[in-house]
């Protein structure tokens, strides 16, 4: 097996850098959200995605796609949040096969409390990462993406 070409190596290095940045940020978010609000990053993401919907709900398959989890992982996560009364599920009135997941008032209240923590930790983690030469270009690119949206 030969050595990879320069383009393949550049892609691989870019992927490793992205994975390193993601892992650093997710670890910091996980610790802060768990400690201060009793939420995992995935739980926060589910609440956040649902709260951004016009009617605070999505079909389970849409939610799974939005938070980039498998159907089974999403179901387990929704079960946990439903047990905590942060989410509720109900059948779609026009398609009895469809199940909606909706954030509850308690879920919105917890999200409102957790959002400043999430935002502060994310800002701090990105600032810290920007000071590392290997991560700085990626953080800069993320900043440009944010401005373009």
C-alpha positions, 0 to 999 in steps of 0.5 A, a space after each residue: 500500500 502506497 502513501 496517500 497523495 497530497 489531496 487525500 492527506 490534506 482531507 484526512 488532516 482536515 477531518 482530524 482537525 475538525 474531529 479534534 475541535 468538535 471533541 474539545 467543544 463537546 467535552 466542555 459543553 457536556 461538563 457544564 450542561 451536566 453540572 449546571 442543568 442536568 442535561 447532556 449535549 444530546 438532550 440539550 440539542 433535542 430541546 433546542 431543535 424542537 424549541 426552534 420549530 414553529 409549533 415546538 414539535 417534529 416527527 421522530 424521523 425529522 428529529 433524528 435527522 436534525 440531531 444526527 442520531 440513529 432512530 434508536 438512539 433518538 428514541 432512547 433519548 426522547 424516552 429519557 426526556 419524556 420521563 423527565 416531563 421535558 418532552 411529550 409524544 403524540 400521534 400525528 392527527 392526519 397520519 396515524 403512523 406518524 409520531 410527533 415529539 414536542 417540547 413541553 413548557 418544562 422543557 422550554 423553561 429548562 432550555 431557557 436556563 441552559 442556553 446562556 450556559 451553552 452559549 458562554 461555554 461555546 464562546 469560551 471553547 472557540 476562543 480557547 481553540 482559536 489560540 491553538 495554531 492547529 485549530 485556529 484556521 478552523 475556528 476562523 472558518 466557523 466564524 465566517 460561516 456564522 456571519 454568512 448565515 
